[in-house]
């Protein structure tokens, strides 16, 4: 790929380079709906835009591809392959690559890496804690004691050497706050994760990054939070969301149902005629806010008809069907393509 062929996938989706996977997914869905060929029949520009959007999402939605793209830019596809000119189909743009034995050697020199993989700029890692109290393992050529790290250099040489790690928390740990212990070589530190950490939250631990080999100054450690899946709660943007099933009679007549919240169940009054997919808001029952207080919890209603019913229930359902006057599909009768 020539330099002029480089595509900025972040710009294509209209997101920042620090966008979370959820933000990338939302941006993709919005653009895909707008430029889908079915919505723009015969529009070649929309079709080309749609293909470009899909290409960008394919790369940025894949953690491994995104990592390589962030590090190597237009050359990300060649990482780990043979060197350009050896059947890879790589456009060298007239540059003489014969002095390098592999593409990685070229990239290493291009990015100004030092021997042993240590240089200025920021390093990113992937981190998983095995217990609430600490982590084990040692990454190559860096901190000893971080567990399960995958190393990637980003940026260029600078005056400090910051480090970044992705730390995985349970919903309970993130909601209540938790203390994690990290082993940085011969140094052990305790880091307090405050209540209310959300996916994408970045915490700064000053002076606990790598040491710049030239200035001997130590950078900062940045912890980026991701949450492990929960069977009931999930995030949609900044909102805490859950889905609550109700029976058909509760939907028709209204009811009072118990709904779990992060700190216990509450009774929620359902209005008569509530629809499946309708959202109710529980004010002050959501996620802790940075400035204090709680956000809201959104409850999505799902009408769940029973799979098995008694003979008496069947009898009454059949009676209701026989006398029912409401037709929810009446507005569909005249629809044609």
N, C-alpha and C positions, 0 to 999 in steps of 0.2 A: 504493500500500500504506500503510495506516494504521500508526502506530507500534506499535499493539497486535498487528498481524499479523506483526511481525518474528520471523523464525525464526533461532535460533542454530544454524547448520549444524554448527559444531564440537561443540557440546553434544549435538546429535542423534546424531553418530557417536561421541561419547565420546572425542574427541581434543583435544589442546591446539592453540592457534593457531599454534604453531611446528612442528606435526607435519609430517613428510616425506611426499612422495607415496606412498611405500611403506607408511607407517604408516596413512595414510588409506585406502589400498586394503585393507589387512588388516582394519581396523576395519569397513569396509563389507561385506566378504565374510562376516565373522563374524555381523554383524547381519542381513544378507540371508538367510543360511541359517536363522537363528533365527525370523525373522518372515515367511518366504516363504509365500504363500497355500497352496501344496501341502502345507506342513508344518502349516498351521493352517486347515484347511478350515472355512468358515463363520464364522470369527472376524473380525468387522468391525474390531475394535481392532487386531489384528495386520495386517490388510490396510492400514489407514490408516497404521500405523507403517512398513510396508514401503514405501509410497509416499513417506513423509516421508524415509526413509533414502535412497531412490533420488534424490529431489530434492536432498538435501544432497550426495550423492556427485557428481551431475552438475555441481554448481557447484565443489566443492572439488577435483575431479580435473582440471578445466580450468584451466591456469595463468592465462589471461586473465580468466576469470570469477572465479576465486579472488582475483586481484589487485584487481578492482573491488569485490568483496564486502568484502575486508579494508579497503579505503579508504573506501567509501561506505555500508557497512552495508545497511540496508533499502532504500536508494535505488540500489543498484548497477545494477539493470536500466535505470534512466533515464539513465545516463551516456552522453553522446554523442547522445541523442535530443532531440527537440524539448522545449519546456518543458511542465510539467504544465498540463493544461487544453486543450492543442492536439491532442486526439484520442489522447493516449497512454493514457488510462484510469488516471490516477494519482489516488489518494485524497489530497487535500490536508489533510484533517482540519481544515478551517476556516481554514487559514493563508493569508494574502494573499500570493500569489506575483507579483502584477502589477508589483512594483517591479524584478523581475529579467527580463532579456531571454532568458535560457536557464537550463536546469537547472544547468549547470556554474557559472554565476555565483552561483546560490544556494548550491551546495556550497562554492564558494570562500570565500564569506563565512561560511558555517556552520563551516567548519574553520579560519577565521581565517588564511587565507593572506595573505602580504604580496605586494606588487607584484613581478613577475618570478619568482614561484614559490618564493621563499626564505623560510623561516620556521623557528621552533624545532621540536623533535621530531626524529624520525628519518626519513631518506629511504632508500628501498631501490632497488637497481639490479640489472639482470641483466648479467653480465660474462662475456665469452668471450675467452680469450687465443688469438691466432693462432699464436704460437710459444712455445717454452719460455722465451724471454727477455724478452717484453714485450708491450705492447698499444698500439694507436693509436686515434685518434678523440677526439672531445670531446663531452660531453653539454651540453645547453642550460642556461645559468644556473647552472652548478655547476663541478665539476672539469673541467679541460681535459686530455684525454689518456686517459681511460678509454675502452675500446673497446666498442661495441655495448651501450649502456646504455638501458634503458627505465625511465623515472622514475615513481615513485609515492610520494606523501606518505602517511605513516601517523602515528597518534598526534596529540597536540596540542602547542601551543607549550610549550617547556621551557627550562631553563637552558643546556642543551648541544644540540649538533646532531650526533648520531651519523649515520653512513652505513652502509649495508649493501650488499654486492655478492655475487652468486652466481658463484663461479668454477668452471669446468669443468676437471677433471683427467683424465688417462688413468689406468688402473689402475696402470701402472708408476710414474707420477709420485707417486700417492698412497701406494703401497707403500714406495717408496724415499725419498720426500721430494724436494722440488724448490724451487728459488728462482725467484720470479717478480718481474719489474720492472714497477712501475706509475708512470705519469706523472700527477701531480696538478697540472695547470697548469704552473707554472714549477718545480715540485718533482718530483724523481724518487726513488722509494724502492724498496728491495729487500726483499721479504718472503719469509722462509723458511717453507715449508710442511713441518712435521715428518713423518717417516715414520708411516704408519698413519692418515692422514685417511680418514674414511668418509663416505658420503652423509649430509648433514645436519650434519656437523662445522662448528662456528663458531669462527673464529679472530679474536682481537681485536688490532688494531693501534692502540695508544694514541696519541691526539693527532693522528690523521691524517684525522679526519672534516671536516665542514663547519664554518665559523666562524659562530657566532651573531651576527647583525647588531646586537643590542642589548648583549650582554655581552662580545662579542669573544672569548669562550672557544671553543676548538676541541674538537669532540667526537671520538669514536673511530670507526675504520673497522672494520666487522665483515665478515669473509669467510666466506660459507657455501659449503661444498664440495658439488659434485655430481660424479658419476663418469660418464665416457663409457662406453657399452656395450662389453663385452669378449666375444669369440666363445666363450670357454670358462668364465671365472669370472663369478660374479654374487654379489650380496648378498641374503640373506634375513634381515632384521633385522640382527643384529650378526654373523651367521655368513657365512663365505666358503664358497660352494657351487659344485660342478661336477657334471657328469653324464658318466659313462664307459660307453660301449657295450661289451658282451661278447657272445660267441657262445653259442648254446644248449649246446654241449658244455662250454664253460667254466662255464656255470651249473650244469650237472648234476654234473660231475666235480670242480669247483673248479679254480683256476688261480692263477698269479702274473702280474699284469699291471702295466705301467708307468702311473703316474698323474702328470700334471703338477702341480706345486705352484708357488707364486710364485717360488721360487728353485731350480727344477730338478725333474726327475722322480724318483719313488721307486717301488720295487717294493711292490705291495700283494698280499697273499695273500687270494684269494677262497675262502670256505668252500664245500664241496660243497653244492649245493641252494640257492644264493643266489637270491633272487627279484628280478624286475624291480621297481624302485621302492624296494628296500631301501637304506638309507643306512649307509655305513661312515664312521667317524671317524678322521681322521689327526691325532693329538694333536701340538700344537706346530708344525703346518705351515700355520696360517692367517694371519690379519692381525696386524700389530704392535699390541700393547696399550699404552695410555697410560702404564702404570706399568712397562713393560718386558716382555720376553718376547713370545711369539706365542700367538694363539688357535688354535682347531682348524679344520681344513678338513673339510667334509662332502662325501662322495662318493656321489652317487646312482647306483645301478646301473640300466642300461637294457639288457635282452636284445635284441639286434639280429639277427634271422634273416637269412641271406644272400638276396639277391634272385635271384642266379644261382648254380646249383650244377652240378658236373660229373655225368656219367652215373653214375660210381662213387659219388659222394656221395648221389645220389638213390636208388641201389640200397640203400645202407646205411640211409638214413632210412626207406625203405619196410620194411626188415627190422625196424627198431626199432619202427615203428608196429604191425607185425603181432604182435610179442611183448610190447608194452607192457602193463603191468598197472595203471599209475597213471592215474586219471581225475580231473583237477583240478576237474571240474564236478559231481562226484557229489553235493555238498551243495546243488545247485540244483534237484534233481529235483522236490521237493515244494513249491516256492515258488509261491504264487498270490496274487492281489490279492483 
